[in-house]
């Protein structure tokens, strides 16, 4: 999940947020259809993956949660430098 959020946030910083918000929602719907537990009854990790995907969407579409995530991400980048 962290990798998904990192990639999307990195892209978000380079573009205009409203456009990216629509792209995030579109990508979420596509991925959600692929990993939904009802579509993958044989995969025991499908529910966990679907839950992580939902959490990622929640973070990326909530401005305050996204700002908090960006703050943590920037702190990690600064610590590496």
N, C-alpha and C positions, 0 to 999 in steps of 0.2 A: 504494500500500500504506500509506503514512504516513497518508493521509487516513482510510482504513478503521480503522486502529489508533487514531487520534486520536478519531474519533467513538465508537468502542466504549469506549475508556478514559474519555472524558468521561461517557458514560452509566453506566459501571461505578462511577464515583465518586459518583453520585447514588443508586445502588441497592445492594442486597445482592449480594455477589459470587457465591454459589452459584447464584442464579437467573440471573444474567447469564451465568455460565459455560455453563449449559445453552442459553441463547439464542444465545450465540456459536457453540457447536457446531452448533446447528440451522441458523443462518444460513450457517455455513461449508459444511455439507453441501448446502444449497440452491444456493449460489453455485458450489460445486465441480462440481455436476452441469451447471450452465449453461456453465462455461468449461473443462471438461475437454478436453484435446487430442483424445481419441478421439471426443468428441461434436462437435468443431469441426475436422475435418480440413482445411477450406479456410482457416482462420484461422492465419496463421503466428505470431501473438503469443499464441495460446491456451496454449501450454506455459509461456511466460514469466508470463502472468497467473495460471495455476494454481500455479506455483511461488511467486509473491509471496503469493498467498492462503494457501498452506500455511505460509509463513514468518510471516504475520500470526497465524494460528491458534497456531503454536508459541509466539510471544511472549506472546499473550494468555492462554494456558492454563498457562504456566510461571510460577510465582509470582516466582522470582528475576529472570527476564527481564522480566516485567511491571513489577517494582519498579524495575529499571534504566531501562526505557523511561519510566516515570512520573517518575523523577528527571530525566532529560534533558528531558522535556516541561515539567516545572515550572521548570527552569533557563531554558528558552527563554521561557516566560511571564514570568519575573522579569526577564529581559534587556529585554523589550519595555516593561516598566513603568518 
